[in-house]
Amino acid sequence: MNKTTFMAKPGQVERKWYVVDATDVPLGRLSAVVASILRGKNKPTFTPHTDTGDFVIVINAEKVKLTGKKATDKIYYTHSLHPGGLKAISAGDLRSKNAVRLIEKSVKGMLPHNTLGRAQGMKLKVFVGSEHNHAAQQPEVLDISGLI
């Protein structure tokens, strides 16, 4: 009996497009579902060392929910690499200032921190508002209420 493990090859992967509405969905739960789809873990052909994931479009990024006191107590730091260049912004301020960056940071933190993870992160498209410019890809609406 031949017991070989299936390994997906990059050229054989069929990619789909999904649209996710972030309205009133907790940020961490949204990010976990999106990161899983970007990695391809929802497919039976998942291969850890190959990018088998699909494209995900997140709309209404400014309406994502921050539970508890995360809007004030969760702090994101950046540093300019110059002395005294540390900058801090709370999650609530980042959501009101640049909601796209808030969701991108959250999702990309759940992807592998290597070249494969960066390639998977490129398939994430985040938009403020309910309009997006990927209608030509005919994305499916993904209802994540059952997944969270």
N, C-alpha and C positions, 0 to 999 in steps of 0.2 A: 504494500500500500504506500502510495506517494504522499508524504506529509510535509509538503513545502508550504511555507508561509507566504501569503500574497503580499507583495510590495508594490505600491503604486509608483508609476514613473511620471515625471512632470508632464510629459506630452500627452498622457492618457487621461488626465483629469478633466472632467467636464465641470465648468463653473457656472453657478447660478447667481442671480442677484436677488437680494431680499431687502425689503423696506421695513424698518422698525420705527414705530412711533414712541417717542420717549415721554409723552405726556403722563405725568403723575406716576412714573415708574421709578422706584428707588435706584439711585445711581449704581450701587454695587451689584444689584441683581441684573440690571440692564447690561452692565459691563461683562458680567460672567457669561451671560447667554451669547452676547455678541462675540466675545473672545473665543468661545467654543465653536461658533460657526466659522469664524475667520481661520481657525486651525483645521477645521474639517472633522472635528470629533463627532459631528452628527451623521457622518456617513459610514457605511460599513467598510469602505475602502480606506479608512484612516491609516496613514503611515506616519509615524512620528518624525522621521527625518525628511519628509517631502511635503511641500506646500499643497495640500489637497483641499484647502478651504474655499469658501465662496465669498463673493463680494457682499458687503452690508452697507446699506444707506440708513443713517439715523436722521430722522426729521424731528422738529420741535425740540431741539436740544436745550433751549432756554427754559423748558417746562419740566425738566427732570427734577425728581424729588430728592431732597437731602433730608434724611430722617434724623431725629434727635437734635443734638446741638452741633451737627457737622457744619452747618452754614457759618457758624462763628468760630468753632473750636478746631476744625480741620484746616491745617495750614499747608500750603504748597510753597516750597522754597526753590529759588533759582540763584545762581551765583555767576557773576560776570567774569570770574577768574582774576579780578583786580582787587587790591586790598580794600576792604570795606564794601565789597560789591554784592553782599547778601541781600536779596529781596524776598519778602514774604507777602503772601496774599491768601486770604481766607477762601474757603470753597464757595461761600455765598457771594463774595465779591467777584471771584473768578467766573461764576455762573452768570452774573449780571454783566460783567465786562466782556467775557469771551467764552461763551458756553461751549463752543466747538473745542477749545483747548481742554476744558474740564473733562469732557467725555473721551477725547483722544488720550489724555494722560491716564485716565482710569482704565481704559481698555488695553492700551499698550503695556501697562504695568502687569497685566495678566497674561501677556504673550511671552514666549521665550526671549531671553535677553541675548540674542545672537543674530547672525545674518538672516536666518530663517524667520525669526520673529519680526525683524524689520520688514521683510518682504510681505509677511502676512499683515502687518499693520498698514501697508500701503493700500490694501483692499478695503479699508474703512473710509467711508465718506460721510461726514457729519454736516448737517445744515441747520441753521437757525430758521424757524418758520416751517410751514408745511410744504413748501415748494422745493424741488430738487431738479437738477439738469441731467438726470440719467433716465429719462423716459424711453429713450431709444433702446435701452437694454432690456426693456419689459420686465421690471422687477416684480417679484411676488410679494404680497403683503404678509409679513410674518407676525402672527398674533402671539405675543410672548406672555399673555396672561396665564396660560396653562403651563408655561415653563418656569415661572418664578414662584 
